[in-house]
Amino acid sequence: MEPVLQVALDHMHLKRALLAAKEAVEGGADWLEAGTPLIKSEGMEVVRELKKSFPGVTIVADLKTMDTGAFEVEIAAKAGADVITVMGVTDDATILEAVKAARRYGAKIMVDLMRVPDKAARAKQLETLGVDYLNMHVSIDEQMIAHTPLQELKAVASATSLPVAVAGGLNSETVAQAVAAGASILIVGGAIIKAESVAEAYLALLAERGVEYLFANAGTDFAPIVEAYAKAAHTGFPAPKPLIATHENLALSMAHGYAVASGKVPAVMVHVSVGTANALCGVFNAARANVPILFTAGRSPLTEEGLAGARDTYIHWAQEMFDQAGMLREMVKWDYELRNGAQLETVVDRALTLATSPPEGPVYLSLPREVLAEKLFGFTYDSPARRVAASPIGVGGR
């Protein structure tokens, strides 16, 4: 079976789910999943609307059935579901009834192995019961303690000839690992962006994470960001609203005031080394006042030729620094340089999480021009984010 991309629509409202589904299909999704929270919130009408809106796409109803297998499968299949999920920890009788009903109504059964103690052994049993797919699923709670489905995926894939889906914690960094471990169906929780560059994915991810404004004072390293904003203006691609400042310190001060007034995290982007230097007073103020700001700067291109965004003017040598972040490291909670598009979600989420964890404060991220210009098709991310700010409860030993 060729690898299949399944996007889980774990939203609360049908309207938002349909918009996400449209983006997912345009981005390359093969299957659409009506997630359990969405079905609980909106009912089986979700499945009907998905089937109506995307007639050529496989629709999965994530019912997580534990009882009345035949009845629940009948309801979902009649609504238009092509694949229906049943929990592997339920009894064999429920699974058998679900399989019979699926055959009767032209649907297929995917068994979720979440909470099954011996997943490989259960996989063998389920294959004899006639199920169609298995799902190696790690819950959100388990993901928060760094448990991933990859740890047991190989054993399950080796124990059965059934196609195995994998869900929980997958992103652009781990999908290749999942395929290598034996996964046939890749379930990404949340969203897929049809981004053509890292810059486009970066802006869209900021917008999805609640960053409403990007305060900026631009330089030569901004070209991919400018191009991404131009595309967003014509296509409706999500992006924070850009606000241009005439000086870097002004950009930081504007962001500082916005953060205090709104309680939200703003993003700031300035030019490379010199831009960072001009913004230092604003960074000092934000640090002393414990104001969370995602402070970013361009980075002199790393290469001289061969890559989009490589050095093309003398200033790229003149502004090169051995340690650009060194001038403000004492004033920020965290600093990092984005190395490639595959780590984008991890880096952005870590920056926002650290900025908003007590005591709050600014963080610094440098963005090399070649990385921003890097091609990146079908960028996937978790929605909502799996990484959250630390709670003030327990800080200081309480």
Legacy VTK file of the C-alpha trace (Angstrom):
# vtk DataFile Version 3.0
C-alpha trace
ASCII
DATASET POLYDATA
POINTS 398 float
0.000 0.000 0.000
1.370 3.389 -1.008
1.677 5.809 1.942
-1.546 7.675 2.618
-1.785 11.097 4.306
-4.780 11.351 6.643
-5.620 14.689 8.240
-7.530 14.571 11.524
-10.079 17.365 11.914
-10.199 17.611 15.694
-12.112 20.880 15.770
-15.163 21.950 17.738
-17.171 23.556 14.960
-18.137 22.260 11.525
-17.454 25.553 9.738
-13.826 25.642 10.890
-13.413 21.927 10.124
-14.603 22.378 6.538
-12.136 25.219 5.989
-9.323 23.087 7.387
-10.447 20.166 5.227
-10.299 22.321 2.098
-6.765 23.457 2.987
-5.742 19.869 3.707
-7.026 18.491 0.395
-5.391 21.339 -1.511
-2.187 20.572 0.384
-2.191 16.921 -0.662
-4.244 15.030 1.936
-5.621 11.670 0.744
-8.027 10.940 3.619
-10.036 13.264 5.868
-10.889 12.241 9.401
-13.936 13.512 11.265
-12.224 13.585 14.653
-13.847 12.372 17.835
-14.228 15.888 19.358
-15.798 17.159 16.125
-18.319 14.300 15.975
-19.205 14.795 19.637
-19.727 18.509 19.040
-21.559 18.477 15.708
-22.859 14.923 15.347
-22.871 12.727 12.258
-23.771 15.733 10.122
-20.011 16.323 9.981
-19.499 13.101 8.031
-22.323 13.959 5.653
-20.886 17.413 4.942
-17.372 16.081 4.402
-18.640 13.436 1.968
-20.708 16.022 0.133
-17.886 18.568 -0.053
-15.107 16.105 -0.929
-16.733 13.226 -2.848
-13.463 11.779 -4.125
-11.717 11.709 -0.740
-11.827 8.812 1.735
-13.739 9.911 4.853
-12.815 8.413 8.214
-15.248 8.572 11.135
-13.188 8.372 14.321
-15.940 6.973 16.538
-13.614 5.007 18.839
-16.457 2.511 19.286
-16.395 0.390 22.453
-19.903 -1.148 22.328
-22.834 -1.646 19.928
-20.370 -2.123 17.086
-22.903 -2.960 14.394
-25.236 -0.082 15.254
-22.569 2.634 15.359
-20.913 1.407 12.173
-24.279 1.420 10.401
-24.912 5.030 11.467
-21.509 6.203 10.265
-21.559 4.244 7.012
-25.008 5.514 6.068
-23.744 9.065 6.705
-20.966 8.486 4.170
-18.002 7.229 6.175
-15.633 4.986 4.246
-13.582 3.957 7.296
-14.832 3.703 10.898
-12.672 3.298 14.001
-13.231 0.776 16.789
-11.122 0.489 19.933
-8.816 -2.519 20.149
-9.347 -2.882 23.909
-13.025 -3.754 23.423
-14.205 -7.365 23.265
-13.968 -9.512 20.135
-17.749 -9.709 19.814
-18.040 -5.945 19.334
-15.284 -5.992 16.725
-16.856 -8.905 14.844
-20.236 -7.140 14.741
-18.548 -3.973 13.520
-16.750 -5.881 10.749
-19.997 -7.556 9.619
-21.844 -4.233 9.522
-18.990 -2.590 7.608
-19.115 -5.343 4.975
-22.868 -4.915 4.723
-22.665 -1.168 4.070
-19.469 -1.019 2.018
-17.225 0.484 4.692
-13.967 -0.634 6.342
-12.872 -0.979 9.950
-9.774 0.590 11.475
-8.913 -0.611 14.980
-7.266 1.854 17.346
-4.610 0.148 19.494
-4.465 2.894 22.096
-4.280 1.423 25.633
-3.764 -2.135 24.310
-1.012 -3.676 26.505
0.521 -6.078 23.957
-0.084 -4.365 20.640
1.760 -6.886 18.450
-0.178 -9.846 19.874
-3.472 -7.991 19.588
-2.657 -7.079 15.989
-2.456 -10.766 15.081
-5.828 -11.431 16.740
-7.469 -8.509 14.977
-6.273 -9.693 11.586
-8.062 -13.024 12.126
-11.228 -11.102 13.086
-11.275 -9.480 9.637
-10.483 -5.839 10.364
-9.024 -3.758 7.533
-6.557 -1.390 9.196
-4.710 -0.940 12.476
-3.932 2.388 14.116
-0.881 2.898 16.312
-2.265 5.831 18.288
-0.563 7.771 21.059
-2.917 9.992 23.059
-2.364 13.716 23.605
-1.619 13.040 27.288
1.088 10.525 26.353
2.564 12.924 23.803
3.039 15.461 26.571
5.458 13.059 28.288
7.381 12.479 25.036
5.876 9.062 24.210
5.647 8.462 20.448
3.982 5.733 18.353
7.295 5.004 16.637
8.482 3.127 19.721
6.101 0.213 19.061
5.298 0.683 15.387
7.953 -1.688 14.055
6.765 -4.563 16.229
3.142 -4.157 15.123
4.036 -3.770 11.431
6.120 -6.962 11.621
3.352 -8.929 13.334
0.648 -8.400 10.714
0.079 -7.975 6.997
-2.594 -5.329 7.600
-1.861 -1.702 6.681
-0.855 0.180 9.821
-1.736 3.793 10.500
0.263 5.912 12.902
-1.136 8.866 14.837
0.117 11.096 17.589
2.985 13.545 17.469
3.679 13.262 13.749
5.092 16.313 12.028
7.411 17.194 9.178
10.347 15.824 11.165
8.941 12.372 11.973
6.806 11.265 9.009
9.804 9.781 7.177
10.735 7.816 10.298
7.191 6.455 10.517
7.209 5.234 6.908
10.585 3.566 7.458
9.184 1.828 10.537
6.302 0.314 8.546
3.474 2.843 8.563
1.173 2.924 5.531
-1.213 5.634 6.753
0.180 8.828 8.277
-2.306 10.675 10.469
-1.420 14.288 11.169
-3.443 15.979 13.857
-4.543 19.418 12.918
-3.479 20.959 9.687
-1.452 20.850 6.533
-0.274 24.006 4.793
0.316 24.138 1.065
3.378 26.315 1.574
5.919 26.714 -1.188
8.673 28.033 1.076
9.759 28.013 4.690
8.905 31.721 4.869
5.283 31.016 3.899
5.023 28.185 6.412
6.633 30.374 9.090
4.093 33.180 8.669
1.162 30.755 8.519
2.357 28.966 11.654
2.740 32.251 13.542
-0.831 33.172 12.590
-2.146 29.760 13.664
-0.374 30.108 17.017
-2.145 33.384 17.707
0.543 35.888 16.679
-1.508 38.742 15.228
1.200 41.268 14.331
4.733 41.222 12.963
6.523 44.514 13.716
9.346 44.895 11.210
12.251 46.987 10.020
13.437 45.248 6.895
16.780 44.494 5.261
18.167 42.420 2.394
17.450 39.199 4.314
13.685 39.880 4.202
13.156 38.904 0.563
11.486 35.510 1.253
9.273 37.106 3.931
8.233 39.909 1.561
7.432 37.362 -1.152
5.383 35.309 1.324
3.396 38.406 2.337
2.794 39.279 -1.317
1.397 35.813 -1.923
-0.741 36.000 1.227
-2.279 39.265 0.028
-3.472 37.605 -3.192
-4.415 34.150 -1.914
-5.698 34.738 1.607
-2.847 32.669 3.001
-2.786 33.156 6.824
-0.114 35.532 8.133
0.290 38.048 10.959
-0.466 41.621 9.959
2.815 43.396 9.117
3.472 46.770 10.768
6.517 48.635 9.438
8.657 50.692 11.831
11.222 53.316 10.810
13.761 52.109 13.397
14.435 48.796 15.121
14.085 50.229 18.625
10.712 51.656 17.609
9.611 48.203 16.386
10.490 46.676 19.771
8.744 49.500 21.622
5.583 49.088 19.521
5.603 45.353 20.183
6.220 45.961 23.908
3.181 48.218 24.181
0.998 45.848 22.183
1.980 42.874 24.353
1.210 44.766 27.592
-2.125 46.072 26.295
-3.348 42.852 24.667
-1.756 40.085 26.723
-0.674 38.436 23.452
2.777 37.643 22.084
3.883 39.826 19.165
6.621 38.992 16.678
9.355 41.420 15.687
11.788 41.039 12.792
14.791 43.241 12.088
17.842 43.165 9.843
20.894 41.028 10.626
23.667 42.079 13.016
23.187 45.839 12.716
19.432 45.558 13.058
19.792 43.438 16.159
22.190 45.996 17.641
19.759 48.855 16.992
17.022 46.950 18.838
19.011 46.221 21.998
17.457 48.940 24.165
13.999 47.611 23.377
15.095 44.083 24.228
16.502 45.322 27.558
13.207 47.000 28.404
11.160 43.894 27.556
13.469 41.682 29.605
13.328 43.930 32.686
9.547 44.268 32.424
9.011 40.526 31.765
7.203 41.143 28.492
7.016 38.132 26.096
8.146 39.008 22.577
9.269 36.751 19.750
12.228 38.819 18.569
13.661 37.619 15.254
16.372 38.857 12.952
17.692 37.969 9.565
21.032 36.241 9.266
23.678 36.933 6.646
23.350 34.146 4.064
25.547 31.181 4.823
26.395 30.254 1.232
27.851 32.144 -1.706
26.099 30.273 -4.492
23.971 27.237 -5.310
20.951 27.966 -3.107
18.045 30.373 -3.346
18.860 33.238 -1.002
22.657 32.845 -1.208
24.913 35.904 -0.903
24.591 38.276 -3.850
25.927 41.642 -2.664
28.977 42.927 -0.784
27.004 43.791 2.351
26.499 40.090 3.094
30.207 39.831 3.906
30.408 43.149 5.733
27.568 42.288 8.113
28.664 38.738 8.903
29.159 37.994 12.630
30.658 34.970 14.340
28.033 35.100 17.100
25.181 37.433 16.219
23.105 36.445 19.260
26.013 37.071 21.631
25.194 40.764 21.986
21.812 40.052 23.635
22.144 36.560 25.095
22.126 37.888 28.674
18.799 39.661 28.073
16.724 36.954 26.397
15.343 33.717 27.817
16.431 31.679 24.792
18.218 32.151 21.495
18.478 29.897 18.461
19.067 29.896 14.705
16.612 28.106 12.414
18.610 25.500 10.501
16.028 23.998 8.109
12.330 23.847 7.378
11.818 20.426 8.946
12.340 21.847 12.441
10.138 24.915 11.943
7.199 23.860 14.115
9.440 22.648 16.938
11.473 25.847 16.970
8.540 28.265 16.766
6.568 26.421 19.438
9.587 26.268 21.733
10.178 29.994 21.304
6.570 30.903 22.110
6.415 28.446 25.010
9.557 29.810 26.636
8.522 33.423 26.082
5.231 32.852 27.915
6.496 30.580 30.704
6.987 32.415 34.023
8.903 34.622 34.309
7.853 35.863 30.876
10.292 37.619 28.601
11.714 38.034 25.097
13.279 35.215 23.072
15.544 35.556 20.038
15.468 33.612 16.782
17.714 34.284 13.791
16.470 33.334 10.330
19.053 32.752 7.559
17.857 33.849 4.137
18.553 30.502 2.457
16.454 28.699 5.065
13.527 31.097 4.597
13.744 30.633 0.818
13.929 26.839 1.064
11.199 24.955 -0.807
8.744 23.264 1.531
5.656 21.541 0.141
2.895 20.117 2.299
4.061 21.487 5.652
2.166 19.795 8.504
1.713 20.963 12.064
-0.252 20.116 15.192
-3.359 22.165 15.907
-3.635 23.049 18.697
0.055 23.034 19.565
1.268 20.172 21.752
3.771 22.423 23.517
2.283 24.762 26.094
3.723 27.302 28.501
4.638 26.166 31.994
2.077 26.821 34.698
3.025 29.269 37.464
1.722 26.688 39.946
4.704 24.867 41.352
7.239 27.552 40.448
9.626 28.073 43.323
8.870 24.716 44.918
5.215 25.407 45.707
LINES 1 399
398 0 1 2 3 4 5 6 7 8 9 10 11 12 13 14 15 16 17 18 19 20 21 22 23 24 25 26 27 28 29 30 31 32 33 34 35 36 37 38 39 40 41 42 43 44 45 46 47 48 49 50 51 52 53 54 55 56 57 58 59 60 61 62 63 64 65 66 67 68 69 70 71 72 73 74 75 76 77 78 79 80 81 82 83 84 85 86 87 88 89 90 91 92 93 94 95 96 97 98 99 100 101 102 103 104 105 106 107 108 109 110 111 112 113 114 115 116 117 118 119 120 121 122 123 124 125 126 127 128 129 130 131 132 133 134 135 136 137 138 139 140 141 142 143 144 145 146 147 148 149 150 151 152 153 154 155 156 157 158 159 160 161 162 163 164 165 166 167 168 169 170 171 172 173 174 175 176 177 178 179 180 181 182 183 184 185 186 187 188 189 190 191 192 193 194 195 196 197 198 199 200 201 202 203 204 205 206 207 208 209 210 211 212 213 214 215 216 217 218 219 220 221 222 223 224 225 226 227 228 229 230 231 232 233 234 235 236 237 238 239 240 241 242 243 244 245 246 247 248 249 250 251 252 253 254 255 256 257 258 259 260 261 262 263 264 265 266 267 268 269 270 271 272 273 274 275 276 277 278 279 280 281 282 283 284 285 286 287 288 289 290 291 292 293 294 295 296 297 298 299 300 301 302 303 304 305 306 307 308 309 310 311 312 313 314 315 316 317 318 319 320 321 322 323 324 325 326 327 328 329 330 331 332 333 334 335 336 337 338 339 340 341 342 343 344 345 346 347 348 349 350 351 352 353 354 355 356 357 358 359 360 361 362 363 364 365 366 367 368 369 370 371 372 373 374 375 376 377 378 379 380 381 382 383 384 385 386 387 388 389 390 391 392 393 394 395 396 397
